[in-house]
Amino acid sequence: RFVPERMVPFSFPLSKYALWDPVPMGDVIGSHIAYYRNPKLSMMEKTLRLAYRHAKQSEKKLFACFLLGTFAVDEDGEGVKLTIDRFDPGREV
């Protein structure tokens, strides 16, 4: 499904060195993972429980962490699957 009102432009973080010319070229196109493919999200229960426990124990209102996994395209090319299987609480600094 193409939902233009919910699409937002993405940008890259500032860096000391430019790796490419940031000037836009060509027409604007929409890029959305669900436009051409059927997305599936799979998450290990152990990973979810660990993330939940860390969030509950955190004294901060906003809790930041990393969820790591793999991204794969189905054999028929019709769907994509994101499998999240690891949790990393990150560092405070």
N, C-alpha and C positions, 0 to 999 in steps of 0.2 A: 504494500500500500504506500502510495506517495502522499505525504502530508506536509506540504510546503510551509504551513504556518507554524509547525513545530520544529522545523529544521533551523539550526543556527550555524553560522560560519565557524569553522575551527581555525585556531591559530597556534603557532608554535612558540615556545618560550623564548625570551630574549637570550641571545648568546653573544659572546665576545667577538666571534668570527662568523661571517656570513658564509653558509655552505652553498647557497644558491641565490639568484636574483629574486628578491621578494616582490617585484612589481607584477601585478596580475596580468595574465595574457589570455586572450580568448574569451569565449562566452562563459557565463556562470552556469554550472551544472549542479544538480543535487546528487548527493552520495548518501545512500541509506542502505544498511545491511539487509533490511527486510523488503526492499523494493524488488529484488530479483530472486531472493532465496528465502527459504523457510528456516528461521533461526531456532535453535534449541539450546537451553541452558541446563547444565547438569552440575550439581555440586555435591561433594562428599559430605555426609552427615557429620563426620568427625571434624571436618574443617569448619562447618557452620557452627557447631557447638563450641569449638575453641575460640572463634571470633566473637561469639556471643558472650562467653565467659570473660574474655579480655575487655570487652566493651562495658560489661557490668562492673568490673573491678576498677575501671578507669575513673579517676576523680574529675576528669574534664567533661564538659558538656559535649564538645565535639570530639569524636574519636576517629583518628586517621589510622589506616592500616593498608596492607597490600594483600590482595587475593591473587594467587598465581595459578595458572593452568595452561591448557592447550586449546588451540583453535584449529578446527579441521573442517574440510569440505567433504560432504557425502560423496560416495562413489559415483552416484548418478549426476552429481553436480547441481542438484536441486535444493540442497539444504546445507546449512552450516551448523556446527556444534561447538559450543564453548564449554569445556569441562574444567571446573575449578576444583583443584585438589590440594592446594597448600595455602596456609595462612602465615603471614609475616606481620607481626605487630609494628615493625619499623623501629626507628630510633627517635628519641626525644629531641636530638640536636640535628 
